[in-house]
Amino acid sequence: MQTLQTLDYWAIAIYMALMAGIGLFLGKFVQNIGDYFKGGNAIPWVSGAISNFMTKFSTFMFVAYAGIAYKDGFVALTLIWSTVIPALVGVAIFAKRWRRAGILTPMELLERRFSPAVRQVFAWGGVGFKVLDNMVRLYALGLFVKTAAGLSLEQAILGCGIIVALYTIAGGLWAVVVTDVVQFIILMVATLILVPLTIKAAGGMTHLMQTIPHHFDPFNGPKGMPFYLGVYYLMILVKYSGNWTFIQRFYSVRDEKASQKQGLLTAAFFFLFPVIFLFPSIAARAILPNLENPEMAYVSVCLKLLPPGIMGLMVAAMFAATMSVLSGEYNVTAGVLTRDIYERVFNAQASGRQLLWVGRLMTLALGGIVTVGALFVGGFGGAFEANKLFTGLFAIPMTLPLILGVVLKRPRPWGALATLVVGMAIGLVLNATPSVSWELATFIEIVACVAVFLISGLVPSPDAAYRERVATFFRRLATPLTEAEKPVEDPVFMRSMSRLYAVALAVTGGLFIVMSGPSLGQTSGKFACGAGVVCLFFSALLWYWTRAVPPASLVTTAKTLSKDYANQPV
């Protein structure tokens, strides 16, 4: 298999520098812990939706799902469309509740709904699970880079881990969201270049459908069986609805309406863009019919069809997918470590400035632990086996009490803790039983966890103070935010963000144009150059649109009215 050329490495280096530069630039706007962990509740809902979309995909899209697409075709798309459901359920049920809760981390909600003990158990356990989960993601990215770039696994993991930690430490949630938007643009442009090239290489759509007709059946293969799909959709609904970064995006926007619009746009992204991502892997079956490892379908077709430089940008786009996930996970997990563990347990009198620095140190520590831990994931049997084990043991029992707890009043604190213990025990037993299929094991675990949680609410709590606290909690979730509780955007800051997007678009466009130079005689080079010109056009348009400076009086008013919940008592 071919590997990256010198021009590719230059493209990747410039991309990495761009990501780090964005984080360092945004760091000067972060003044308190509320800015760092929830963007001052001022994240634009469009940016939030793009970030929500980007932080749910990683190199698994281009490795694991690409392997399924290569072997069985469109059923991989059927599986990925399971992500649409949590976004729509979020709009219908959770979006308003998360935003009205006024929380800084998802774990704060567990104390308000249940008890301090539940908050601490789930905070400590959740951080442990996030570390393990992100180790697997970084390991998968390292494997991909190792294959494409010819680096050692250690070099690939350390390089990617350092870059992600740097820009997340500096800029907090704003850095995560803005870099997600930039990464989204690079990923879309690079993938859109590849799709027509794969159609041409496969002899056109008609020839492709005649060559691999079964690949266009959305229920082809063992993963297209109804029971498997049903359990998979149920598992994704549980995992995504209770995912910390998923929840964080809902409460980081201005109000409930913005939260719901963000959820709808996220659902649209989940439905539309996976078609673009997976098509090259489906077509790869006709272009490269004898691949030894199906999971290398995407990178193999890229190496075959893309010239040097453009291939580097494609690899950078794939970096983007996993780096977006990791940066979002680092930020929200550091928030739990800072707010739910450090402040709540060790230093209740910590100032806002102190908590901001603790948050940055926690992000650094997380980045270091995950990066080092990723080097040892191979000892669990590889990325897929490790992910399967960690999901079965932790994800389901840890997320069900969180998502059911905001819609059901009767279940009690002991039910949340029992769900965690029983779910982990069942997961451990089922994962150690080879004769039990994945879908049956997962279904049993979900049903058992839900049953335990519901049983705890059959008898009302005798604690009057607890009942009143729960009633107050649900009244808060049912009460719309007042205008005083909604932040007013700082126009100078938002103008700076728009200008930053314009610069990032210009750099992206310049990259595509320069890297297309040596291959302008090829179709791929022409596509890349055209994509670069389009990026430059929109960059100029965005810069022109933000040319006006807001009146000083408006800036002063906006800064005065801006509201932050970071120091509110729990």
SULFENLIN-V896245 format. One record per helix or strand of 3 or more residues. SS is the DSSP state (helix for helix, strand for strand). FROM is the first residue (numbers start at 0). TO is the last residue. Records with the same first field share a line. If there is no record, write none. Layout:
SS=FROM-TO ; FROM-TO
This chain:
helix=5-26 ; 32-40 ; 44-53 ; 58-61 ; 63-71 ; 74-79 ; 81-99 ; 105-112 ; 115-148 ; 152-200 ; 204-210 ; 212-215 ; 221-223 ; 225-240 ; 243-250 ; 255-286 ; 293-304 ; 309-345 ; 351-373 ; 376-379 ; 382-403 ; 412-430 ; 437-454 ; 463-477 ; 482-484 ; 490-518 ; 522-544 ; 551-560
